Amino acid sequence: QVQLVESGGGLVQAGGSLRLSCAASGDTISSYTMGWFRQAPGKEREFVAAILGSGSATWYHDSVKGRFTISKDNAKNTVWLRMNSLKPEDTAVFYCTCTYYSGSYHHTEEYEYDYWGQGTQVTVSS
């Protein structure tokens, strides 16, 4: 069982930056694909970014490519999502998630992930 706790959300102006953190416990994240999803009001939860357990690959939703960066430190059992050039449409609750996996497939679907944090609110004002 993996527990995930997000932090770092908040209110920021358009064009600003935030860094979200996800602290994992219960197992080492090197064995998991780690991801971030978000859910805006009235919308379904959507994939944002993910990173393989090995750290050898990252992948992103087209809407955040070039603006967001996912990274992790296995020794700290922590994953980060650096968000630059934020837009009002990035406003959402951001969730950290993971799935136990050692291959190279790029998981992007909600049902492919097993463990979820409680979420952290990101609000971008125009």
C-alpha positions as CSV (number, residue, x, y, z in Angstrom):
1,Q,0.0,0.0,0.0
2,V,1.4,3.4,-1.0
3,Q,0.3,6.6,0.5
4,L,0.7,9.8,-1.5
5,V,0.5,13.4,-0.1
6,E,0.5,16.4,-2.3
7,S,1.5,19.9,-1.4
8,G,2.4,23.2,-3.1
9,G,-0.8,24.3,-4.6
10,G,-2.1,27.8,-4.3
11,L,-3.3,30.9,-6.0
12,V,-1.0,32.4,-8.7
13,Q,-1.4,35.0,-11.5
14,A,-1.4,34.0,-15.1
15,G,2.2,33.6,-16.3
16,G,3.4,32.6,-12.9
17,S,4.9,29.4,-11.6
18,L,4.2,26.8,-9.0
19,R,5.9,23.6,-7.9
20,L,3.8,20.7,-6.6
21,S,5.3,18.1,-4.5
22,C,4.1,14.5,-3.8
23,A,5.6,12.6,-0.9
24,A,5.2,8.9,-1.0
25,S,5.3,6.4,1.8
26,G,4.8,2.7,2.2
27,D,7.0,1.6,-0.7
28,T,9.8,3.0,-2.8
29,I,8.8,5.0,-5.9
30,S,11.5,3.5,-8.0
31,S,9.2,0.5,-8.6
32,Y,6.3,2.7,-9.7
33,T,5.3,4.9,-12.6
34,M,4.5,8.2,-11.0
35,G,2.0,10.6,-12.5
36,W,0.0,13.7,-12.1
37,F,-3.7,14.2,-13.1
38,R,-5.9,17.2,-12.7
39,Q,-9.6,17.8,-12.5
40,A,-11.2,21.2,-13.3
41,P,-14.7,22.1,-12.0
42,G,-17.3,20.3,-14.0
43,K,-14.8,18.3,-16.0
44,E,-13.4,14.8,-15.8
45,R,-10.0,14.1,-14.3
46,E,-7.3,14.2,-17.0
47,F,-3.8,13.1,-17.4
48,V,-1.1,15.7,-17.0
49,A,2.4,14.1,-16.8
50,A,4.1,10.9,-15.7
51,I,7.6,9.5,-15.2
52,L,8.8,5.9,-15.3
53,G,10.1,4.2,-12.1
54,S,13.6,4.2,-13.6
55,G,13.3,7.9,-14.4
56,S,14.3,7.2,-18.0
57,A,11.2,8.6,-19.6
58,T,8.6,11.3,-19.0
59,W,5.5,12.1,-21.0
60,Y,3.0,14.9,-20.9
61,H,-0.5,16.0,-22.1
62,D,-0.1,18.2,-25.2
63,S,-1.6,21.1,-23.3
64,V,1.2,21.3,-20.8
65,K,4.2,20.3,-23.0
66,G,7.0,22.9,-22.7
67,R,5.4,24.4,-19.6
68,F,5.3,21.6,-17.0
69,T,8.2,19.4,-16.0
70,I,7.8,16.2,-13.9
71,S,10.8,15.0,-11.9
72,K,11.5,12.8,-8.9
73,D,14.1,11.8,-6.4
74,N,13.9,8.1,-5.5
75,A,16.1,8.6,-2.4
76,K,13.6,11.2,-1.1
77,N,10.6,9.2,-2.4
78,T,9.2,12.4,-3.8
79,V,7.9,13.5,-7.1
80,W,7.5,17.1,-8.3
81,L,5.6,18.9,-11.0
82,R,7.1,22.2,-11.9
83,M,4.5,24.4,-13.7
84,N,5.6,27.5,-15.6
85,S,3.7,30.0,-17.7
86,L,0.5,29.0,-15.9
87,K,-2.8,29.9,-17.6
88,P,-6.3,30.3,-16.1
89,E,-7.3,27.1,-17.8
90,D,-4.8,25.2,-15.7
91,T,-7.0,25.9,-12.6
92,A,-7.8,22.5,-11.2
93,V,-7.3,20.1,-8.3
94,F,-4.0,18.3,-9.0
95,Y,-3.6,14.7,-8.0
96,C,-0.5,12.6,-7.6
97,T,-0.9,9.0,-8.5
98,C,1.2,5.8,-9.1
99,T,1.1,2.3,-10.4
100,Y,3.4,-0.6,-9.7
101,Y,5.2,-1.1,-13.0
102,S,8.7,-1.9,-14.3
103,G,8.3,-1.6,-18.0
104,S,8.4,1.2,-20.5
105,Y,4.8,1.7,-21.4
106,H,3.5,5.2,-21.0
107,H,0.4,5.1,-18.9
108,T,-2.1,7.9,-19.4
109,E,-5.5,6.6,-18.4
110,E,-6.9,7.1,-14.9
111,Y,-7.9,3.4,-14.6
112,E,-4.2,2.4,-15.1
113,Y,-3.2,4.0,-11.9
114,D,-3.7,2.3,-8.5
115,Y,-2.9,4.8,-5.7
116,W,-4.0,8.4,-5.4
117,G,-3.3,11.4,-3.2
118,Q,-6.0,13.7,-1.8
119,G,-5.3,16.4,-4.3
120,T,-4.0,20.0,-4.1
121,Q,-5.8,23.0,-5.5
122,V,-4.2,25.2,-8.1
123,T,-5.9,28.4,-9.0
124,V,-4.6,30.7,-11.8
125,S,-6.1,34.1,-11.9
126,S,-6.3,36.2,-15.1
